[in-house]
Amino acid sequence: MINTKQKTPRKLSFMSIYFLGINGVIGSGAFLLPQEIYKDMNLAGVLVMLFAAVTVSLIALCYADLASRFSNSGAAWIYSYNAFGRFWGYEVGIFVRCY
């Protein structure tokens, strides 16, 4: 027997459309904008990417070094708390958590 009951098509909710729009804006900024920048730079674009990779690697090594110095978890908050005191540890913890 053939099922003659037709299924209604699924509709996107408002939140789904909203997040699809945000995804499009972020995606275009992340992928199209660098293309425009590097198009004008020619070979220098490769050097900029290598410089950025080295810079990010150094930042990652700094975080790894800090992580090895403290037994607690908490990343930048623990370092700020131990290095500068309760107030600055609190400020870093709040601002890192909010953003």
C-alpha positions in Angstrom: 0.0 0.0 0.0 1.3 3.4 -0.9 1.4 6.1 1.7 -0.7 9.0 0.2 -0.3 11.2 3.2 1.9 14.1 2.3 4.3 15.5 4.8 4.3 19.2 5.3 7.6 20.9 4.6 9.7 21.9 7.6 9.9 25.6 8.2 12.8 27.5 9.7 12.1 29.3 12.9 13.0 32.9 13.5 16.1 31.9 15.6 17.3 29.6 12.8 17.1 32.4 10.3 18.7 34.9 12.7 21.7 32.6 13.3 22.0 31.8 9.6 22.3 35.6 9.0 25.0 35.9 11.7 26.8 33.0 10.2 26.8 34.6 6.8 28.2 37.9 8.2 30.9 36.2 10.2 31.8 33.8 7.3 32.1 36.6 4.8 34.3 38.6 7.2 36.5 35.7 7.9 37.0 34.4 4.4 36.2 37.2 1.9 37.9 40.2 3.7 41.4 38.5 3.9 41.1 37.6 0.2 40.7 41.3 -0.7 43.6 42.2 1.5 46.0 39.5 0.2 45.0 40.1 -3.4 46.8 43.5 -3.3 49.8 42.2 -1.4 51.0 39.6 -3.8 53.9 37.7 -2.3 54.0 39.8 0.8 50.7 38.1 1.8 52.6 34.9 2.4 55.1 36.7 4.6 52.3 38.3 6.6 50.7 34.9 7.2 54.1 33.4 8.3 54.6 36.4 10.7 51.1 35.9 12.1 51.7 32.2 12.6 54.9 32.8 14.5 53.2 35.5 16.6 50.3 33.2 17.5 52.7 30.3 18.3 54.7 32.6 20.7 51.4 33.5 22.5 50.5 29.8 22.7 53.9 29.0 24.2 53.4 31.8 26.8 50.1 30.2 27.8 51.7 26.8 28.0 54.5 28.2 30.2 52.0 29.8 32.5 49.9 26.6 32.6 53.0 24.6 33.7 53.6 27.1 36.6 50.2 26.7 38.3 48.5 23.6 39.4 45.0 25.1 39.4 42.9 25.6 36.3 41.7 29.0 35.3 44.1 30.3 32.6 44.5 34.1 32.7 42.5 34.5 35.9 44.9 32.4 38.0 48.0 34.2 36.6 46.5 37.6 37.2 45.3 36.7 40.7 48.8 35.4 41.7 50.8 38.1 40.0 48.7 41.2 40.7 46.3 40.4 43.5 42.6 39.7 44.1 41.2 42.8 42.4 43.0 42.3 39.1 42.3 38.6 39.2 38.6 39.3 39.6 38.7 41.9 36.8 40.4 39.5 34.4 38.1 36.7 35.4 35.0 38.8 34.8 36.1 40.2 31.4 37.4 36.9 30.1 34.1 35.2 31.0 31.9 37.9 29.5 33.7 38.0 26.1 
